Amino acid sequence: MIGIATAAAIMTGMALLFAILLAIAYRFLRVEEDPRLEIVEGMLPGTNCGACGNPGCHAFAEALLRQTAAPGKCTVSSPTQVDAIARFLGVDAGVEEKRVARLHCGGGYGLALRQAEYQGYSSCRAAVLVSGGGGACGWGCLGLADCERACTFDAIKLNDRLLPVVDVDKCTACGDCVEVCPVDLFTIEPLSKRLIVQCNSPLKGEAARKVCSVACDACGRCAADAPDGAIEIVNGLPVVKVPSLTSERATFRCPTCAIQWVQGNQFADDTVAPLYEGGSIASAILSAHREDERASRG
């Protein structure tokens, strides 16, 4: 009995000692937080999308207070919100070039060869594990809308060819579509970069054209028609090295239309002729996948 009381007294004493040490540490070692931090964070959209280059709105607010970032870096905030933050902090709002997600594949339904129809859980990540989702090109878009579901800002919708159309007005360059795509087809690009390579296949020549009618066949005409050094062919694909030097001229002789001069949304006008009464096969597939998704959610 005495042993239990002694143990309890020792534990209580240790607890009191540590409590005192913590109180002293808090008193003398705490870091004072700028009272403006909570206000600035409250003025931000709170989406924590990371488009500004910080892990969240709290970290971005801290960067604003340190003046290592400009309010205009937040692409989700409206111009009015950006100006309000700038006025509150007494800093320049800054000008951030609009950036958007671009897809490097144009091989939608009816353009890319299909070896089989994938029937299973409606997800690109699931389909890619099953022979690439049925497509003959293992580097192309699977068309099962993982990017559409991942987009917090409702900026992505699949068109009739089952290709994701990114609404440039809604896109904030958060990068969620980049992360979720299992075949790494999305990149974040400045909106001013209009020359887009819509192919990701390493195949060349006839091998590329056999699996997709809009595949890049590494002919090199785009590089030849562009100013020196503006475009280089790397591993069978054109790489735009100097976007400011490029023009629509680089697309004129492309035999497959794999390289496009894009102003605004990609694939916005891309449609498929109806293949049966009531709509296209692609639309039917998309509707079926979405119906399966709704059913799985209960």
N, C-alpha and C positions, 0 to 999 in steps of 0.2 A: 504493500500500500504506500509506504514511504517512497519507494522507488518510482511509482507512478506519479506521485505529487512532485518529486524532484524533476522528473522528465518534463512534466507539464510546465513547471516553473522555468526550466531551461529554454524550452521552446517559446514561451511567452517573452522571455527576456531577449532572445534572438530576434523575435518578430519586432519588438519595440526598437531594438538597436538598428535593424535594417530600415524600419520606418523613419527613424531619425536621420539616418544617412541619406535616404531618398529625399527627404524634405530639405536637407542641407544642399544636396546636389541640385534640386530643382531651383532653390533660392539663388544659388551662385553660378550655376552652369547653364541655365535655360537661355534659349535664343529668343529674343524679342521678335514677334511677328509684326510685319508692317500692317497697321490697321486698315490700309487700303486694299489689302489682298482679298478679303471677303467681298468687298464691294465690286472690285474688278472681276472677280470670278463670277459674281452674280450677273454681271453685264454680258458675259460670254454665253453662247448658246447651250452649253452643258452637254453637248453630244459626245464629247471625249473621243472624237473620230481620229485624231492624230494627223489631220491634214496639214496642220501648222508645223509639224516636225517634232512636236512634244507629245508625251504619252497621254496627255489629257488636258482639260481646261484649267485645272488647278496649276499644273506645271507651266502652262502657257501664261497664266496670270502672273506667276512668279517671274517668268522671263520678261514680261512687260514692265514689271516694277524694277527689274534690274536694267531695263532698257537694252536688253540683248535681242529683242524682237520688236517689231512694229505691229500695231493693231491690225493693219491691213493683211497680215500674215494669216489671219483667220478667214478662210474662204467661205465659211458657213454663215458668218455674220453678214447682215445687210450693210450697205454703205452708210446708212443712218446709224446703225449700231457701232460700226467702226469709228465713225466721226465722234460719237458720244464718248467712247473709251479714250480716244485721242485727246479730246477736250478735258476730260476728267484728269488725265495724267499730265496734260500740258506738253504733249509730244506730237510730232508729225505722224499722221495716220499711216504713211507709207503706201507705196503702190506695189501690189503683188500681181504678177502676170497670171491670168486665168489658166489653170491646168485641169485637164480632164483625163478620164480613162479611155484608152484606145485599144481595140481588139485587133490582134495580128492573125486573123483568119477570116477569109471570105467564103470558105467552103460550106455554105449552108445546105439545107435540104434541097436535093435536086441538082446540086453542083458537085458535091463530093460523093464518090462511090461508096455504097453501103453493102457490106457483105452479109449483114443480118440485122434484124430489128431487136434492139435490146428490150426485154420485158422483165422488169424487176423494180426495186425501189427507185423512185424518181429522183435521182441525184447523180450529178456528174462524177462525184468522187466514188460512188458505188459502181457506176457503169464502167469507169476506166479500169476497174479491176477485172471486168469480164470482157476480155479481148478488145479493150478499147471502146466498148459501147456499141460495137457493130460496124463502125466505120472502117474503111480500108486505109485511111490515113490516121495513124496513131498520134499525130501531132495537132489534129484539128479540133474545132469546137464540137462538144458533145450535145449541145442544145437542150440540156435538161434543167436550165435556169437556176443553178446554184448561185450564180452572180446576182440574178434578179432578186432572189430571196435574201441574199446577204446585204443588199444595198439599203442602208438605213434611210436614205433620202428619196426612195422611190424613183430613182433616176434611170433604172434599167428595165426595159421591157423586151421580150422576145418578139421578133417579127415573124412574118409568114414562112420564112426560110429557117426558123428556129435559131436565128442569130441575135445576140443581144444588141439592142440599140440603146446607146447611152445618150440621155438627154443632157446636152452640154450646159443648159441653163440650170439644171438641178444638180449636176455632178459637182462635188466639193473636193474631188481628188483625195478622198480619205484613204483609198487603197484597200478597202474591204474586198472588192472584186479581184484585185491582184492576189490577195492572200487565199481566197477560196477556190480559185481556178486550179484544178489538178494538173493541167497541162501548160500552165504559165503563159497564157495567151494575152493577158492584159498588161499594159504598162501605163504609167502616168506621164502624160506629155503636155507641153505647153499648147494652148489652143492655137497659137500662131504657127505651130508646126503642122503644116497641111499635107505634106507628102507622107503617106502612111503605107507601109508594106503589110498587106493583108494576107500573109502566108508565114507559117512557122515550120514548114517541112524542110528537112535537110536533103530530100531527094532532088535529083537534077534531071533535066531533059525529059525524055519520054517516060521515065519511071515516075516522075512527079505528075505529068499530065494524065497518066493512066488512072490515078486514084482520085484526081480532082481537076475539074475543067478550069478552075481559077487559081491553080497552084503556080508558084514561081518556078520556072524551069532553068533558072540561072543563066539566061541568055546574055545578060549584061547590057542590053540596049539602054536601060534606064541610066546606068552609070556613064555610058558613052554619050548620052544626050544631055547630061548635066554638066555644069562647070567642073573643071579638074578638081578632084579632091572632095567634091560635095557628096558623092555616093561611092561606096566601095562594095564589092561583092565579097562577103565573108562566109565561108562554109556553105556556099550555094545560095545565099540570100543577100539582097541589097541592104546595106546599112547606111542610113542617112547620117553623114558625118557633120555636115554644115547646113542645117535647115534653112538658114537665111539666104543661101546661094541657090536654093532649089526653086523650081517653078513647075507649072503643070506640064511643061514640055517633056519632062522626064517620063511621063506616063503614056505619051502618044504612041510609041512603038511597042509597048508591052503586049505580047501576043495573047496573054491570058487575063489581062486586067488585074494582075496580082498587086500592082502598085497603083494607088489611087491618090488623087488630089482632093482632099476632104475639107469642105467648108461647112462647119456645123456638125450635125449628127452623122455618124456612119450608118450605112444600110437603111436609112430612113425611108427610102423609096423602093426598097428591095421587096418585091412580092413574087408570088408563084401563081401561075395560071391555075385555075381550079381544075383538079383532076377527077373530081366526081361531083355530082349535084349536091350543092350545099356547102362547098368549100374545098380547100386543098387537103391533100393527105397530110401535109405537114401540120396544118391547123388541127386536124383530127388527132394526130399524135400528141400535139401539145395539150389539147383539151383532155385527152385521156390521162396524160401524166399528171395534170393538175387535179383531175378528178380522183386519181389514186392518192395524191398528196392530201386532199381534203378528207378522204376516207381514213387515211392513216392517223390523221389528227383527231378523228372521232367526231 
